Amino acid sequence: MSCPLCHQRKPKRFCPARGEKICAICCGTYREVTIDCPSDCPHLVTARRYEQEHRRPLPPEELPYPEAHVSGDRLDQHQDVIVLLGQSVLETARETRATDDDVLAALGALAEAYRTLQSGIYYEPAPEGTTAREIYAHAAQAIADYKQAQAERTGFPTLKDRDLFELLVFLLRIGKQEHNGRPRSRAFLDFLRASFPPAERLPEPSRIITA
């Protein structure tokens, strides 16, 4: 019996996405590329652990908005907004089987919208792809609801466009670092799941370090 993908090597690893055994080389080659791996696959977990241990910092040319300074004080002040954005992304992702690329496209479009709003220009760059647009719309609505709730409590919204831009850049930079570059990667999404529990649960300490 040979691997059903390469038809050459012996199948030794059970692939939960395919429901059958495949060879180790095909597992490594097609993982999160053509195989839609579940997050609890032990081979995926092991591979991600290895990648994290050997991860290098993002090169400057890949850093989203390299000119933007993300203030640690602002992150501390608006931890609740970071959690709100993370949970909003996760809610949409659960319904759509989103990938990291979808999430990064949505967050990038939101960041660009709030970057331009700082100069008084209204620009809403809808991301490409149906799933990315759904994530974008859900997160944008969550922000609007948050601002409205703030205004009802205090008489005016205290969350400024500059604050939102920096928070979105912060998440984008984490996403770029967590994303492994494979088209079906959900490493960033799994990072968000570990960092932000569902809204109905008591929050646990975040894995995100802001200082």
N, C-alpha and C positions, 0 to 999 in steps of 0.2 A: 504494500500500500504506500502511495507517494503523497506528498503535500498537494492539496487541491489547487494551490495557486501556481507553484512552479512546476509541478509534476516531475520533480527530480529527486528531492531530498525526502527523508523520512519525517512525517509529521509527529512532533514531540510536545508541542504546546497547545493546550486547549484554548481556542479563541472564543470568548463568550459572545462577541459580536456576530460571528458566523455560526456558532453552535457546533463547531467541529475542530479537530486538531489541524494545525498548520506547522510548518517548520520554523525554527528560530530566526532564520535569515529573512523569510517573508514577513514574519511578525515585526522585525525591526524595520524592514523596508516599507511596508504598507501601513504601519501603525499610524493612525490619524491622518493618513493620506487618502487611501481608498477604503480603509477599514474604519468604520464609525465606532471607535472604541468606547465602551462604558467606563466611567471614571473609577469604578472599583476593580477593574481588571488588574490582577496582581502583576502582570508583566508591564502594564502601563505605569503602575505605581512605582515599580522598581526602576523603570527607565527615567521617570521624572525625578526620582530621588538622585539618580546619577547625574542628570543634567543640572540639577540645583547645586550639587556639590562641586561641579566643574564650570559653573556659570561665570561669565566675564561681564564686567559693566558694559552698558550700552555705549557704543562709540558716539562721539558728539554729534555726528551727522544723522544719527538715528533717534536722537532725543527729541521728543515732541516739544515744540516751542522752546528751543534752547535759550532764547533771550528772556524768557519769563522767569521771574524769581518767585518761588513758592515759599511764602512765609510760614515758618513753624508755628508762630503765634496764631496765624489765621487758621491753620489746620486744627490747632487745639480749640480755638473758639467755635469752630463750625464742625466738630466731630459728628454732630447729629445730622448735618447735611450730607456728609460723606456716607454715613450709614444709610440715609434715605436714598441716595443715588445708587449705592451698591445693591440694596434690596429691590429697588425699582428695576434695575438691570436683571436681577435674578428672577423676578416674577415673570418678566417677558420671556426670558430664556427657557424657563420651565415649560412654557406653552408652545415654543417655536423650535426647540432643538437648535438654538443659536450656537454659533462658534465664536471663538475669540475674535476672528476677523470682523464678524457682525458687531460685536460689542465695541471694538476699537473704532470702527467706522462711525457708529452712533455717537460715542463720546467725543470723537474728533470733530464731528459736525456741531455738536453742542458747544464745545470749546470755541470753535470759530464764530458761532453766533454770539456768544458773550464777549468775545474779543472785540468784535465790531461794535457791539452795543456800547462799549465804553467810550467810543468816539461819537456816539449819538446816531449811529447808522443802524437801521434795522435790516438784518440780513439773515435769512433762515436757509442754510445750505442743506437741504434734505440729502441724507446719505444714499448711496446706491444700494439696491437690494431691498427686497420686501422686509426681511427680518430686521435688518439694520434700521429701517424706517420705523418699524414697530417699537423697537427699543428706544429710539430717539423720541418718538411721540409720547411714550409712556413716561420716560424720564422728564421730558419737558412739562408734562402735566403734573407730575409729582412736585416739580419745582414751583409751578404756578400755584398749586394748592398750599404749599408751604408758605410762600410769600403772602397769600391771602390770609392764612391763619395768623401769621405774624402781624399783619396790618390790623386784624380784628382785635388782637390782644393789646397792641401798643399804639394803635392809631396810624402807624406807617410801617412799611416793611424795612427791616434793618439789614437784610441780606442784599448786598450790592452786587452789581454785575461783575465788578472786579473780583469780589470774593468768589463768585461762582466760576469765573474763568480759572482762577488759581486752583480751586478744588478739582475742576475737571482736568486740568493739566497734570495735577498730582496723580489722579487715577489713570490717566493716559500713560504716564511714565511707568507706573507700576505694571500696567497692562502690557506695555512693550517689553518690559523686563521678564514678565512671566510667560508671555507667548513664546512657544517654541518654534514658530515659523511654519508648522505644518498646516495644511488647509483645513483640517477638521480638528484642530487643537481646541481643547477646552480647559487648558491649564490655568488661564487667567480666571475663567469662570469658577473653577474649582477653588482657586485661591479666594475669590470673593465669598463663596459658600462657607469656607472655613473662617473667614474674617467677620462675616455679617450673618448672624443667625436669623431665622425668620422673625418677623415682627412680633408674633405672638409669644415668642420665647424670651426669657430674660437674657440680656446681652452678656456675652462672655468677653474677656479681654481681647482686643483686636490684635491680629498678627502684624498689622501695619505699624511701622515705627515712624514717627513724625519728627524725630529729632536725632 
